Amino acid sequence: MHDIFTANDNCLVLLDEPETSLHPTAQKKLINFILEQCKNKKLQIIISTHSPDIIEGMPKESIKILYENIDTGKVNVIENVYPENAFLHIGRSFSNKKIIVVEDIFAKLIMNKILEKNNEKGLFEVKFFPGGESRVKHEHMLVYSKEDDYKHFVIFDGDQRSTKIDISKLSQIDKTVENLEVLVKNIVSEAIKFNHDSGRPEQKKELMLKYIKFHHDCVFYLPKKTPEEIIWDDKVLEKADLSDDQKLKIKGLNEYKAKFNYFAKYNFGNNTGQYQKSAFEYFLTRWINEQNNDYKLIQSMIDEIKQI
C-alpha cells in the first residue's frame, strides 16, 4: 500500500495476489484504497488474484482470465467476464446454494416468494442479470455448461420454450460441428459463438455438446409466457380501490405488462419502475396464497432442481 501511495502519477503498477494473508474485509478495503489511488493519480493497476472478494463489483471489461490450453501448451485469455462468473471458468464455486437464474426482477420475485412460502430460501439463490434471456444464452449458459456438478439452473419465461435434445440419442453423424451449430440454434433460437478456446473442431464440438446437455438437464420454463401473465387476476383487480372506468380500461388491455403499468399509474399515481414492482407485488401477495396450478408447476420445477 505504501508503494502505491508514493507512486508517481500515471504509473503502471503490477500487483501479484495482494490478498495473501488478508481476510475478506481487509481485501475489500484494499481494493477501495486502490480505486481511490487510481482516480487521484491516474494509475493503471494490473492485479493477479484468486480471490472473489478482489474482483467483486468490477466491470466485466476489467476482468481477464488466463489459463493454459493443455492441447497447445499456450496461455489463452478470456475477456469481458462478469465477476459472478469469473471463477466458474476455472472450475471453482464459492457457495453451497444452488443458483437459479431468471430473466428479470418479476420472475425473481415469483421464485423467491415460492421459496419463502416453502421455507426453502436457504437452499437456493435466485439471480437475474441485465440483458435478459439473450445474455443468459450467450454468456452464462456457456459458463454453466462447463460445471462438473451442476450448480446453476436457468428458468426462462414461457415464451422462450423450445424442444430439448438428449445428446445420448444423437448419432455420430449428428455430432459434427456443423450439425451441432444448427441444433444449438434450434434450442435457443439464436446462434451461439463457441470461440474462446483454441478453435480446434474437437474442442468446439465438446463445448457444444455440453451446452446442449446443460439445456436439456438444467433449463426450465415458466408455465406462461411472462411472469405478469402468471399472477394477473381480474378478481384481484375488481377488489382494488380503482374507479369502474379505470378497471374497464385495464381489462381491455391485451398485454399483461401494460395491465401492470396502468394499475401502477391508477393505484399508486406513478408507473415508473419501482411502482410497477409494487403493483406486481400487490398481485403476487394474493396469488401466492391460492397455490393454483401455475404455482404447483413452478414448485415441481424447484423440486426437480433439488434432485439434480
C-alpha positions as CSV (number, residue, x, y, z in Angstrom):
1,M,0.0,0.0,0.0
2,H,2.9,2.3,0.8
3,D,4.4,1.8,-2.7
4,I,1.0,2.6,-4.3
5,F,0.6,5.7,-2.1
6,T,4.0,7.0,-3.0
7,A,3.9,6.1,-6.7
8,N,4.2,8.9,-9.3
9,D,1.2,9.9,-11.3
10,N,0.3,8.0,-14.5
11,C,2.3,5.0,-13.4
12,L,1.7,1.3,-14.3
13,V,1.5,-0.8,-11.1
14,L,1.6,-4.6,-11.0
15,L,0.3,-6.5,-8.0
16,D,0.7,-10.3,-7.6
17,E,-2.1,-11.7,-5.4
18,P,-2.3,-8.8,-2.9
19,E,-5.0,-10.8,-1.0
20,T,-2.3,-13.0,0.6
21,S,-2.8,-13.1,4.4
22,L,-5.7,-10.6,4.2
23,H,-9.2,-11.6,5.4
24,P,-12.1,-10.7,3.1
25,T,-13.0,-7.4,4.8
26,A,-9.4,-6.3,4.6
27,Q,-9.3,-7.3,0.9
28,K,-12.3,-5.1,0.1
29,K,-10.7,-2.2,2.0
30,L,-7.5,-2.7,-0.1
31,I,-9.5,-2.5,-3.3
32,N,-11.2,0.7,-2.2
33,F,-7.8,2.2,-1.5
34,I,-6.5,1.1,-4.9
35,L,-9.5,2.5,-6.7
36,E,-9.1,5.8,-4.9
37,Q,-5.4,6.0,-5.8
38,C,-6.3,5.1,-9.5
39,K,-8.6,8.1,-9.5
40,N,-6.4,10.5,-7.8
41,K,-3.1,9.6,-9.5
42,K,-4.5,8.2,-12.8
43,L,-2.6,5.0,-12.2
44,Q,-3.1,1.8,-14.2
45,I,-3.0,-1.2,-11.9
46,I,-2.9,-4.8,-13.0
47,I,-3.7,-7.4,-10.3
48,S,-3.3,-11.1,-10.5
49,T,-5.7,-12.8,-8.0
50,H,-7.5,-15.9,-7.0
51,S,-9.8,-14.0,-4.6
52,P,-13.5,-13.4,-5.5
53,D,-13.5,-10.5,-2.9
54,I,-10.9,-8.7,-5.0
55,I,-13.0,-8.7,-8.2
56,E,-16.4,-8.2,-6.7
57,G,-18.1,-5.2,-8.2
58,M,-15.5,-4.8,-11.0
59,P,-16.8,-4.1,-14.5
60,K,-16.5,-7.0,-16.9
61,E,-14.2,-5.1,-19.2
62,S,-11.6,-5.1,-16.4
63,I,-11.6,-8.8,-15.8
64,K,-9.5,-11.3,-17.9
65,I,-9.0,-15.0,-17.2
66,L,-5.6,-16.6,-18.2
67,Y,-5.5,-20.4,-18.4
68,E,-3.2,-22.9,-20.1
69,N,-4.6,-24.7,-23.1
70,I,-3.5,-28.3,-22.5
71,D,-3.5,-29.2,-26.2
72,T,-1.3,-26.3,-27.4
73,G,0.7,-25.6,-24.3
74,K,-0.1,-21.9,-24.8
75,V,-1.9,-19.5,-22.4
76,N,-5.3,-18.5,-23.6
77,V,-7.2,-15.3,-22.5
78,I,-10.9,-15.0,-21.8
79,E,-12.0,-11.3,-21.8
80,N,-15.1,-9.4,-20.7
81,V,-16.0,-11.8,-17.8
82,Y,-18.6,-10.8,-15.2
83,P,-17.4,-11.1,-11.6
84,E,-20.1,-13.7,-10.7
85,N,-18.8,-16.0,-13.4
86,A,-15.1,-15.5,-13.3
87,F,-14.2,-18.4,-11.0
88,L,-16.6,-20.8,-12.7
89,H,-14.3,-20.7,-15.8
90,I,-11.6,-22.4,-13.7
91,G,-14.0,-24.8,-12.1
92,R,-14.4,-23.2,-8.7
93,S,-17.5,-22.1,-6.9
94,F,-18.0,-20.3,-3.7
95,S,-21.5,-21.1,-2.5
96,N,-23.2,-24.2,-1.4
97,K,-26.6,-23.0,-2.6
98,K,-28.0,-23.9,-6.0
99,I,-28.4,-20.8,-8.1
100,I,-31.5,-20.2,-10.2
101,V,-31.1,-17.6,-13.0
102,V,-34.2,-16.0,-14.3
103,E,-34.8,-13.3,-17.0
104,D,-35.9,-10.3,-14.9
105,I,-36.9,-8.9,-11.5
106,F,-40.5,-10.1,-11.8
107,A,-39.6,-13.7,-12.3
108,K,-37.2,-13.4,-9.4
109,L,-40.0,-12.1,-7.2
110,I,-42.2,-15.1,-8.0
111,M,-39.4,-17.6,-7.4
112,N,-38.4,-16.0,-4.1
113,K,-42.0,-15.9,-2.9
114,I,-42.5,-19.6,-3.6
115,L,-39.2,-20.5,-1.9
116,E,-40.1,-18.4,1.1
117,K,-43.6,-19.9,1.2
118,N,-42.0,-23.4,1.4
119,N,-39.1,-22.4,3.7
120,E,-36.6,-23.2,1.0
121,K,-34.8,-19.9,0.5
122,G,-31.7,-21.3,2.3
123,L,-31.3,-23.9,-0.4
124,F,-31.3,-21.5,-3.4
125,E,-30.2,-18.1,-4.6
126,V,-32.2,-16.5,-7.4
127,K,-30.5,-14.1,-9.7
128,F,-31.2,-12.1,-12.8
129,F,-28.8,-10.1,-14.9
130,P,-29.3,-7.0,-17.1
131,G,-29.6,-8.1,-20.7
132,G,-32.3,-10.7,-20.1
133,E,-32.6,-14.0,-21.8
134,S,-30.2,-13.3,-24.6
135,R,-27.4,-12.5,-22.3
136,V,-28.1,-15.7,-20.3
137,K,-27.9,-17.8,-23.6
138,H,-24.8,-16.1,-25.0
139,E,-22.8,-15.7,-21.8
140,H,-24.0,-17.5,-18.7
141,M,-25.0,-20.9,-20.2
142,L,-21.6,-21.1,-21.9
143,V,-20.0,-21.0,-18.4
144,Y,-22.6,-23.0,-16.5
145,S,-22.4,-25.9,-19.0
146,K,-18.8,-26.5,-18.1
147,E,-19.6,-27.3,-14.5
148,D,-18.7,-30.9,-13.5
149,D,-21.5,-30.9,-10.9
150,Y,-24.4,-28.7,-12.0
151,K,-25.0,-25.8,-9.6
152,H,-26.6,-23.3,-11.9
153,F,-30.1,-23.6,-13.3
154,V,-32.0,-21.4,-15.7
155,I,-35.7,-20.7,-15.7
156,F,-36.8,-18.8,-18.8
157,D,-40.2,-17.2,-19.4
158,G,-42.6,-19.5,-21.2
159,D,-42.3,-17.5,-24.4
160,Q,-38.8,-19.0,-24.7
161,R,-39.9,-22.6,-24.6
162,S,-38.2,-24.9,-27.1
163,T,-37.5,-28.6,-27.7
164,K,-34.9,-30.3,-25.5
165,I,-32.3,-32.6,-27.1
166,D,-30.9,-35.7,-25.4
167,I,-27.3,-35.9,-26.6
168,S,-27.2,-39.6,-25.7
169,K,-29.6,-40.2,-28.6
170,L,-27.6,-38.3,-31.2
171,S,-25.7,-40.4,-33.8
172,Q,-22.1,-39.7,-34.7
173,I,-23.4,-38.1,-37.9
174,D,-25.4,-35.7,-35.8
175,K,-22.4,-34.7,-33.8
176,T,-20.5,-32.8,-36.5
177,V,-19.7,-29.2,-35.7
178,E,-22.0,-28.1,-38.5
179,N,-25.0,-30.1,-37.3
180,L,-24.4,-29.2,-33.7
181,E,-24.4,-25.5,-34.6
182,V,-27.9,-26.0,-36.1
183,L,-29.1,-27.9,-33.1
184,V,-27.9,-25.2,-30.7
185,K,-29.6,-22.5,-32.7
186,N,-32.8,-24.5,-32.8
187,I,-32.9,-25.0,-29.0
188,V,-32.1,-21.4,-28.0
189,S,-33.4,-19.6,-31.2
190,E,-30.0,-17.8,-31.5
191,A,-26.6,-18.5,-33.0
192,I,-24.2,-19.0,-30.1
193,K,-20.4,-18.4,-30.5
194,F,-18.1,-21.1,-29.1
195,N,-14.9,-19.4,-29.9
196,H,-13.0,-18.6,-26.7
197,D,-10.9,-21.8,-26.7
198,S,-8.2,-22.9,-29.1
199,G,-10.7,-23.1,-32.0
200,R,-10.0,-26.7,-32.7
201,P,-13.1,-28.6,-34.1
202,E,-13.0,-31.3,-31.4
203,Q,-12.9,-28.7,-28.6
204,K,-15.7,-26.7,-30.2
205,K,-17.8,-29.9,-30.6
206,E,-17.2,-30.8,-26.9
207,L,-18.4,-27.3,-25.8
208,M,-21.5,-27.5,-28.0
209,L,-22.4,-30.9,-26.6
210,K,-22.0,-29.7,-23.1
211,Y,-24.2,-26.7,-23.9
212,I,-26.9,-28.9,-25.4
213,K,-26.7,-31.2,-22.3
214,F,-27.0,-28.3,-19.9
215,H,-30.0,-27.0,-21.8
216,H,-31.6,-30.5,-21.6
217,D,-30.8,-31.0,-17.8
218,C,-30.9,-27.6,-16.3
219,V,-33.1,-25.2,-18.3
220,F,-36.7,-24.9,-17.3
221,Y,-39.6,-22.7,-18.4
222,L,-42.3,-20.7,-16.5
223,P,-45.8,-22.1,-17.2
224,K,-47.0,-18.9,-19.0
225,K,-45.3,-16.5,-21.5
226,T,-44.4,-13.9,-18.9
227,P,-44.3,-13.6,-15.1
228,E,-47.0,-10.9,-15.4
229,E,-49.4,-13.3,-17.0
230,I,-48.8,-15.9,-14.3
231,I,-50.0,-13.8,-11.4
232,W,-52.6,-11.5,-13.1
233,D,-56.1,-12.0,-11.8
234,D,-59.1,-9.9,-12.7
235,K,-60.7,-10.8,-9.4
236,V,-57.9,-9.0,-7.6
237,L,-58.3,-6.0,-9.9
238,E,-62.1,-5.9,-9.1
239,K,-61.3,-5.6,-5.4
240,A,-58.8,-2.8,-5.9
241,D,-59.7,0.8,-5.0
242,L,-60.0,2.0,-8.5
243,S,-62.9,3.5,-10.5
244,D,-65.0,1.4,-12.7
245,D,-63.7,3.2,-15.8
246,Q,-60.1,2.5,-14.7
247,K,-60.8,-1.1,-14.2
248,L,-62.6,-1.4,-17.5
249,K,-59.6,0.2,-19.3
250,I,-57.2,-2.2,-17.7
251,K,-59.3,-5.2,-18.5
252,G,-59.4,-4.1,-22.1
253,L,-55.6,-4.2,-22.5
254,N,-54.2,-7.2,-24.3
255,E,-50.6,-7.1,-22.9
256,Y,-50.1,-8.1,-19.3
257,K,-47.1,-5.7,-18.9
258,A,-49.5,-2.9,-19.9
259,K,-52.0,-4.0,-17.4
260,F,-49.5,-3.7,-14.6
261,N,-48.3,-0.4,-16.0
262,Y,-51.8,1.1,-15.8
263,F,-52.5,-0.5,-12.5
264,A,-49.4,1.2,-11.0
265,K,-50.5,4.5,-12.6
266,Y,-54.0,4.4,-11.2
267,N,-53.4,2.7,-7.9
268,F,-50.1,4.4,-6.9
269,G,-50.2,7.5,-9.0
270,N,-47.0,6.6,-10.8
271,N,-45.9,4.0,-13.3
272,T,-42.1,4.2,-13.1
273,G,-40.1,1.0,-12.4
274,Q,-40.4,1.0,-8.6
275,Y,-44.2,1.5,-8.7
276,Q,-44.6,-1.2,-11.4
277,K,-42.7,-3.5,-9.0
278,S,-45.1,-2.5,-6.2
279,A,-48.1,-3.3,-8.5
280,F,-46.6,-6.7,-9.2
281,E,-46.1,-7.4,-5.5
282,Y,-49.7,-6.4,-4.9
283,F,-50.9,-9.2,-7.1
284,L,-48.2,-11.6,-6.1
285,T,-49.1,-11.5,-2.4
286,R,-52.6,-12.5,-3.3
287,W,-51.6,-15.1,-5.9
288,I,-49.2,-16.9,-3.6
289,N,-51.9,-17.9,-1.2
290,E,-54.1,-19.6,-3.8
291,Q,-51.4,-22.2,-4.8
292,N,-53.1,-22.6,-8.2
293,N,-51.9,-24.9,-11.0
294,D,-49.2,-22.5,-12.1
295,Y,-47.8,-22.3,-8.6
296,K,-47.7,-26.1,-8.5
297,L,-45.9,-26.3,-11.8
298,I,-43.2,-23.9,-10.6
299,Q,-42.9,-25.8,-7.3
300,S,-42.4,-29.1,-9.3
301,M,-39.6,-27.4,-11.2
302,I,-37.9,-26.4,-7.9
303,D,-38.4,-30.0,-6.6
304,E,-36.8,-31.3,-9.8
305,I,-33.8,-29.0,-9.4
306,K,-33.3,-30.1,-5.8
307,Q,-32.8,-33.7,-7.2
308,I,-30.1,-32.7,-9.7
